[in-house]
Amino acid sequence: MVKYIFEAFSENNKRANIDMDNIIKKLSEEEWEKQFSGYYKSIHDLCSHIYISDYTWLNRLCEFCEFTEIKHLVNDNDLLNYNWGKIMFENINEYLQKREELDEIICSFVNKVKEEQLLQIMPLDEKGRVKNMEGNIFKKQLWTYLFHIFNHATHHRAQISIYLDMLGKENDYNEFSSK
């Protein structure tokens, strides 16, 4: 396994979020909350979903790698007892601040992971299994979970792009659009 690939993924993820968030910060609260017909009904919903998914997976991975930098993000049980229907963030500015902070932590985590850890099965319970929110059990190498985090975020950024298109907002935030 080549660790630098995941370092590149984490930096690309952070940069894509920054580029997307530079568009989001110009939205009105009405645009941020506008309801669409997708599974996640608004840009706010999608940003909440990406954030809580990143947090949830990173929290699981932190147990494996003894990485504690994420623990300060939790002031209460909102993130640890998350309900998938719950909306995070009071407003756009709160989201922007927390997203930037989480992206830095994700990059720090990836930088701290050792090459040999990427191939290890991630043992999070007493039987070396990982359970998803539905209770399904997985037994996979750490690199697959990291890949999932970045692929999941990319998928939902694409959905946000569609909503931005529907709002008439220019929103090319792929790796070749940045200056």
N, C-alpha and C positions, 0 to 999 in steps of 0.2 A: 504494500500500500504506500502511496506517495502522499505524505502529509501536506505538501505545498498545494496540492489540488484543493484541499479543504480550506486552507488559508485563503486561496484565491476565491473560492465560493463565498466565504464569510465576508471578505472585502467587497466582492461584487454585490452581495445581498445588502450590505450596509450602504453602498453607493446607490444602488437602485432605490432603496428606501429614502435616502436623502433626496434624490431627484424627484421621486414621486411626492414626497412630503413638501418639497418646494412648490409644487402645484397645489397640494391640499391646503397649505397654509393661506392660500389666496381665496379659498372658498368662503362663501358666507355660511353662517350656521344653517340656513335653509338648504343650501346645496349639500352640506355635510350630512344633513338628516333626510334629504329627499328620498322618498320611497320608490324603489324600482321593483321589477317583477322577479328578480333572481331569488335564490334561496336565502342569501343574505341581502336584506332589503335596502341597505344604504351603504354609502362609503364609510360612515361611522361603524356600521355593523361589521363590514369587512375588515376595517382596521382593528377593531376589537378582536375579531376572530384570529387574525394573523398574530397579533400581539400575545393573546392568551395561549395560543398553540405554541408559539416560540418559547414563551415562558414555561409552559408545562413540560415540553420536551427538554428544555435546557435544565430545568429543575431535576428531572429524572437523570439526565446525564451527569449532573454535578455530583450526585451520590456516587456514581461510578468512579469519577476522577478526583474526588475529594476537592472539588472546586467550590468555594464558599462565596464568591463575589456576588452571586445572584440573591443571596438571602436578604440583603438590605432593601431589596425592592418591595418586600412584603411588610407593610405596616399593619395590616390586618389580615383577615382570612379571605378577602375578596378573590385573590388569585388562587389560593390553595383550595378553596371550596367553590370553584367556578362552575356555574351552570351555563351550558352552551347557548342558552337563549339570552343570557345577561349581556348588557351593553356596558362596556368599560368607558371611562373618560367622561368628565363633565363637559369638556369642550375640545376644540381642535388644539389649542395651545397645550393642554394637559397631555393629549395624545402625542404631540410632537416632541415634548420634553421626555416622556417616558420611552418613546420609540427609539430616540437617539441613544438614551442610556442603555437600553436593552441591546441594541446593535453593538455598542462598544463591549458589552459583557460577552456577547456571542463571539466576537472576534478574539477577545481575551481568552475565552474558553478554548477555542480552536488552537490558538497559539500555545496554550499550556498542554494540550493533549500530546502525548508522546506517540511517535510513529507506531510502535508496537501495540499501543492500546487500541488503535483503529481496527485491528484484526481480532481483538478479544471479544468474546461474547459478553454482553452487558448484563452482569448479575445484579438485579435490583431487589429481588426478594430472596428468601431463604433457599429457593430452588433454582436461582439463576435465571429467572424469567422476568419479562417485562409485560405488564398488562396495560392495554389501552383503556380508554374511558368506558368502553362497553364490557370490560373484563376479559377480552380475548387475550390469550397468552402468546407472546412472541419470544423467540430465542435467536437473536441475530447479533452480528458483529456491530461494534460501535459505529463504523463508517456508514452502515446502512441507515442508522438513525440520523446522523448528520446530513446525509444526502436527502433524507426525507424532509428535514427542517427546511432546507434551501429550496427544494422542489415545491413544497407546499406553499411557501411564501411567493414564489414566482407565479404559481397557478393563480393565487388570489390577487396578486398585483395586476395580472391580466384582467381579472374581473373588475377591479377598480378602474382600469383603463377604459373598459367598455362603458362604465357608468360616467366617467369623465367625458367620453365621446358624446354620450347622450345629453350631457350638460353643455356641450359645445366648447369644452376646454381642450386646448392643445395639450398633449400629454405623452410625448415620446420620451420614455425614460429607460430605454435599453442601453446597453453598454457602449454603443457607438454614437449615441446622441450627446453624451456629456462633452463638455469643452475641456 
